Amino acid sequence: MQVGLYFGSFNPVHVGHLIIANYVRQHSPVQQVWLVPSPQNPFKPQASLLNEYHRLQLLRLAVEDDTELRVNDIEYHLPKPSYTATTLAYLQEKYPNHQFSLILGSDSYSNIDRWHNASFITSQYPLLVYQRPGHPVQVNPAHQQVQLLQAPLLDISSTFIRAEIKAGRSIRYLVPDKVAHEIAIHQYYQ
């Protein structure tokens, strides 16, 4: 099976994430998209993140009715911080019959050569890169398997959503209803 891996902090998951995941599923060779939350991203301060298990639960709520988008909590069982290369090696060992691709925005792609074991990632796995506002894509010729995607863009971010919550404003339509409900009940990000 061809699986697209969409890594992120998902702090919180929002409709922009889901639109990208669904677009990749519909417009690339992947048969499923696995959303892989990172409990501790090496590039983000831990204090800025909602508890890792709360973020995982919000992500599960967001896709629970979708058969083509799945949540994979593999990084919750690996050493922290989470390194994509380590996760890929583990997934390839656990699922030898799957072919994995990485889904990433142009902002992340522009920094990929700074990632832990970047050459392993860029030489072994196809990269499905979607445009992010303000981050034009410049494909590195050394990266042999890059597919540029013209996914619909929404200029929203988890940072914006957290700010809206802190300000007491509605996040309706920015996140799935179940996610908004869970955030409200538990008063996350306030």
C-alpha positions in Angstrom: 0.0 0.0 0.0 1.2 3.5 -0.8 0.9 5.7 2.3 1.5 9.4 2.6 2.9 10.4 6.0 1.8 13.9 7.2 3.9 14.8 10.3 3.1 17.7 12.6 2.6 19.0 16.0 -1.1 19.5 15.2 -1.4 22.1 18.0 -4.3 22.0 17.3 -5.3 20.2 14.2 -7.4 22.5 11.9 -9.3 22.3 8.6 -6.2 23.4 6.7 -4.4 20.3 7.8 -7.3 18.1 6.8 -7.8 19.8 3.4 -4.1 19.2 2.6 -4.3 15.5 3.7 -7.5 14.9 1.7 -6.0 16.7 -1.4 -2.9 14.6 -1.3 -5.0 11.5 -1.0 -7.1 12.5 -4.0 -4.3 13.9 -6.2 -1.3 11.7 -5.7 -0.5 8.0 -5.8 -1.0 7.5 -2.1 -3.9 5.2 -1.0 -4.1 6.4 2.6 -2.7 9.4 4.5 -1.5 8.8 8.0 -1.4 11.9 10.2 1.6 11.4 12.5 1.5 13.7 15.5 4.9 14.6 17.0 4.9 14.5 20.8 8.1 16.6 20.9 9.2 18.4 17.7 13.0 19.2 17.9 12.3 22.6 16.3 9.5 23.7 18.7 9.7 24.6 22.4 7.9 22.0 24.4 6.3 24.6 26.6 4.3 26.0 23.6 2.6 22.7 23.0 -0.6 21.3 24.4 -0.1 18.0 26.2 0.8 15.4 23.6 -2.1 13.1 24.5 -4.6 15.9 24.3 -3.3 16.8 20.8 -3.5 13.1 19.8 -7.1 12.9 21.0 -8.0 16.0 19.1 -6.5 14.6 15.9 -8.3 11.3 16.3 -11.6 13.2 16.7 -10.9 15.1 13.5 -10.6 12.1 11.3 -12.5 9.4 13.1 -15.2 9.1 10.4 -12.7 9.0 7.5 -11.4 5.7 6.1 -8.6 7.3 4.0 -7.1 9.5 6.7 -5.7 7.7 9.7 -3.9 8.8 12.8 -0.6 6.9 13.6 0.8 7.5 17.1 4.2 5.8 16.4 6.2 8.7 17.7 4.6 8.3 21.1 6.5 5.0 21.4 9.9 6.2 20.2 12.6 8.2 21.9 12.0 12.0 22.2 12.5 14.4 20.5 10.9 12.9 17.4 13.2 12.6 14.3 11.5 11.9 11.0 14.3 9.7 9.8 14.0 7.5 12.9 10.3 7.2 12.5 10.6 6.3 8.8 13.1 3.6 9.5 10.8 2.1 12.2 7.7 2.3 10.0 9.5 0.7 7.1 10.6 -2.2 9.4 7.1 -2.6 10.9 5.3 -2.3 7.5 7.7 -3.8 4.9 5.0 -4.0 2.2 4.1 -0.3 2.4 5.7 2.4 0.4 5.9 5.6 2.3 6.0 9.2 1.0 6.4 12.4 3.1 3.8 15.2 2.9 5.3 18.5 3.7 4.7 22.2 3.2 7.1 24.3 1.2 8.2 26.0 4.5 9.3 22.6 5.9 10.8 21.5 2.6 13.0 24.6 2.5 14.6 23.5 5.8 14.7 19.7 5.1 18.5 19.7 4.7 18.8 20.7 8.4 16.8 17.7 9.6 18.4 14.8 11.3 19.7 12.3 8.7 18.2 14.5 5.9 20.1 12.7 3.2 18.6 9.4 4.2 15.1 10.9 3.9 15.6 12.7 0.6 17.3 9.8 -1.1 14.9 7.0 0.1 11.4 8.6 0.2 9.3 10.5 -2.2 8.5 14.1 -1.0 5.0 15.4 -1.7 5.4 19.2 -1.3 2.5 21.6 -1.2 2.9 25.4 -1.4 2.6 27.4 1.8 1.9 31.2 1.7 5.2 33.2 1.7 7.3 30.1 1.0 8.0 29.6 -2.7 9.1 26.1 -3.6 12.7 25.8 -4.9 13.4 22.1 -5.6 16.8 21.0 -4.6 18.2 19.1 -7.7 19.9 16.6 -5.2 16.4 15.5 -4.1 15.4 13.0 -6.7 11.8 12.3 -5.7 9.9 15.5 -5.3 6.4 16.0 -6.5 4.9 19.5 -6.2 1.2 19.7 -5.4 -1.1 22.6 -6.1 -3.3 22.0 -3.1 -5.9 24.6 -2.1 -4.4 27.1 0.4 -5.9 28.5 3.5 -3.9 31.1 5.3 -4.8 29.8 8.8 -2.5 28.3 11.3 -2.5 26.6 14.7 -0.9 29.8 16.1 -3.8 31.9 14.8 -6.3 29.5 16.3 -4.6 29.5 19.7 -4.6 33.3 19.7 -8.4 33.3 18.8 -9.1 31.0 21.7 -7.0 33.1 24.1 -8.9 36.2 23.0 -12.3 34.4 23.6 -13.3 34.4 20.0 -15.0 31.5 18.1 -12.9 28.9 16.2 -16.0 27.6 14.5 -15.2 26.6 10.9 -11.4 26.7 11.6 -11.4 23.3 13.2 -13.8 20.3 12.9 -16.9 20.7 15.2 -15.8 17.7 17.4 -12.4 19.3 17.9 -13.9 22.7 18.8 -16.2 21.0 21.3 -13.4 19.1 22.9 -11.2 22.2 23.1 -14.1 24.2 24.7 -15.0 21.5 27.2 -11.5 21.1 28.5 -10.6 24.8 28.1 -7.5 24.0 26.1 -5.3 26.9 25.0 -6.9 29.4 27.4 
